[in-house]
Amino acid sequence: MPRPARQSPLQLLTGLLRNNIRTLSGLVLVAVVASSVPLGMRWLADPYRFPLSVVEVRGEFRFLENEQLQAAIAPHATGGFFTVDVGRVRAAAEELPWVHKVAVRRIWPATLRLHVEEQQPIAHWGEHGYLNMFGQPFLPEETVMPLELPWLAGPDGHEIKVLEYYLKVTQALGPLGMQVTRLELDARRAWHLQLHDGVQLELGRADTWKRLQRFVRAYPEVFVGREEQLQRVDLRYSNGFSVRWQQAEADSAAKLNS
């Protein structure tokens, strides 16, 4: 049997390349791409190639000043279109007390757009703060715009509980023509309530909803026609309540002065 012809080294190399041309091409392509990615990233990251030229703020503001917002985000709205840190921009805007939530988007080719939701206060909280509709407290600088809002107060961490109870009490007293102007949960977890005409209701700590319902049921027979004389109702009793009338205090004061 004749032996196969012996191939020269050049012939062996040529055959190897011909049989593995696709694999070698793929390896070359991967090497080219791998070396190009860092160069491409550095090219895109250059702020002078795609600089931000517009910072656009959208939203309806009643308390938030646009100049204050621009000043807060300006140090972070820097760099190029691809390198600006939108997370830092958003965080800087949301640190402002009158800002509730911010969405930040890049708009090609050179715009950074912020959609800002302003806080919507629905109640005063404590001495200087406010509550929004989610029961979240915020403490802005003193506003020059008067806000006719109910005054709520309670221990830290009880904001939602106080707000929910306020809404429940308002619904119960509304049919009687009463408005709740103050509601406080004190450190002992006792509830104190004040109406629009200054009348105070003491609900205590236990069975407060049952006690309030007792007041609502008794109101037509006991208090109607004497609303102007009513000063305070203490509902912290098992089966009744005590009433303080303004006229009684006036009579007592007259006796002391006579």
N, C-alpha and C positions, 0 to 999 in steps of 0.2 A: 504494500500500500504506500503510495507516494506521500512524503511528508509535506505539510502545508508550507508555502513559501514564507520564509522568515521576513517580518516587517521591520523596517528601519525605525529608529526612535521618532523621526519626524512623522512617519506614517501612523505610528501609535498615538501620538499627540493629536494629530488631525482627526483620527477616528473618535478619540475621547471627547474632543470639543464638539464634533458633529452629533454625537449621541446625547450630550448633556447641554445642548445649546439653550434649551428653554429654562433649565434650572439656573444656568449661569446668568441668563438675561434677567431672571427674577431677582437673583442676588444683587446684581448690579443696580437694578431699579430700586430695591430696598435701600441700598447704601446711599444712592443719590437722594432719595426722599428723606432718609434719616438725617443726612447732612444739611438738607435744605430747610427742615422744620425750624431749627433754632434761628437760622437766618431770617425765615419768614416771620417768626414771632417777634424778633427784635425789630424787624421792619414795621410790623403793625403796631408795636408798642411805642414807637417813636411819636410823642405827642405833636411834633411839628408836622407830621404827615397828615393826621386826621384830628386836628384840634377841635375842641368844643367851642362853639361860638355863641350858642343860645342856651340859656336855662329858662325853661318855660314853666310857669306855675299856674295851675288850674284849680278852681275851687271857689265857693262862695263864703266870704268872710264877714262876720259881724263884729267880732272882737279881735281877731288876729290881724296884726299889721303886716303888710307885705314887706315893708322895709326890714322888720325884725326877722322875718323868715329868710329873706335873702342874705342878711348878715350871718345867720346861723349856718346856712349851707355853703356859703361862699368858700370857706377854707377847704372844703372837701370836694367841691365841684371843679376839680382841677385835673390836668392830664389830658389824654386823648380820648377819642370816642370809644376805643376798646379797653382803655386802662382805667377810666374813672371808676372809683369804688362806689357803686350805687348803694351798697349796704351802709356805708358810712354816711352818705348823703341822707338816706332815709332815717338813720338813727339820730343824726343831728337835728333834723326837722321835728322828729317825734319827741325830742327832749323839751320842746317848747310847751308850756302848760296848756295853751289854747289849741294845740294840735292833737287830734285823736288818732288819726291813722294817715299814712302816706304811702303811695305807690309811685315807684320811680321806673321810667322806661327810657331807653335810648332810641332816638328817632334819627334815622340816617338822613344826611351824612354828618351833622354836627350839632344835634339838639339833645338836650337832656330835659325830659318832661316829668314834672311832679304833679300828681293829683292829690290834693290835700283835703282831708275831711276835718273840719273844725269841730271842737268840742261843743256839744249842745247841752248846756246846763238845764236841769229840770228842778233842782232844789239847791238851796244853800246847805253846806255841810260844816258843822262846827262854827267857829268864829269867822274864818276867812276863806274856807274852801267851798267847792261845789261838787255836786254829783251829776254824772251824765245818765242817760237813759239805761245804761247797763249796770248802774250802781257802782261805777268806778269813780273814786274821788280824784280831784285835781285841785291844785293850789296855784292859781295865777296871781299876777300882780293885781293890785286893786284896780277895778275897772271904774271908769267915770260914768258908765251907762247904768242907770238904776235898773235893777232886776226885781220884779215883783214875783218872787218865788217863795215857796214854803221853806221853813227853816227846820232842818233835820239834824240830829246829833246822836252819837253813840260811840261805844268803844271801837278802837281800831279793829278792822276785820269784820265788823258787823254792818257795813254799809248796805249790802244787798238786803239783809234781813230788815233793816229799818225802812228802806225804800219799799219793799214788798208790803210791810205792815201799813205803811202810810197809804199806799194805793188801796189796800183792803179797807182801812178805816174810812177813807174818803168815799168809797163806794157805799158804805153802810150809812154814813151821815148825810150824803148828798140829797136823798129824798126829803130830808127834814129842812133843806135849805141851809145847811151848815157847811162851812169850809174850814179845813184844818190848816192853820198857819204855822204851828210848831208841833213837833213830835220828837221826844227825846227818850232814848234808852240809857238810863244812867249806869254807873259802875256796878250797882247791885242788881242790874237787869230788871229794874222797874220802869214802867212806861208812864210818861207824863205827856199830856196832850193839851193844846190850847186852840180854841176856835177863833174865827175871824172877829168876833165881838169881844174877845178877851176872856171868855169863860174857860176855866181850867177843868180838865177831867183827869182824875187820878185813877189809873187802872191797876197799879201794882205789878206784881210779878207772875201770879198764877191765875189761870182761867180768865185772861184778859179779854178774849173775844166774847166769852159768855157774859162778862160784866158789861161790856159795851152794848151787847144786845139787850141787856136789862134796861140800860139807859134809853135806848131807842124805843123800846116798848112803852116805857113810862112817860116818855116826853109829851105825847099829846094830852094826857090827863094831868100831869104834874107841872109842866113848864110852859105850855102854850099860854100866851097872854101875859106871862111874867118874865119874858126873856130879858128885858132891860134890867131887871132886878137880880138876875142870876149871876153869881160870881164864881162859884166853885162847886163841883160835885165829886165827892169821894166815893168811888165804887169799890173800895177794897173791903167789902163785907160779903159774908156768905150768902145772905138772902135779901139784901137791900142796899141802901146808899145814904149818905148824909149830904145835906145841901147847905151852902152858905149863901145867904142873900145879901145884897148890897144894902138894903134898907135896914136889915138887922144891925149891920155895922154902924150905919148912920145913927140909929137910935141909941146904940151903946155909946157912941162918941158924944151925942147930945147929953146923955145922962152924966157922963164924966165931966163935962164942961158946965153943968148946971150947979 
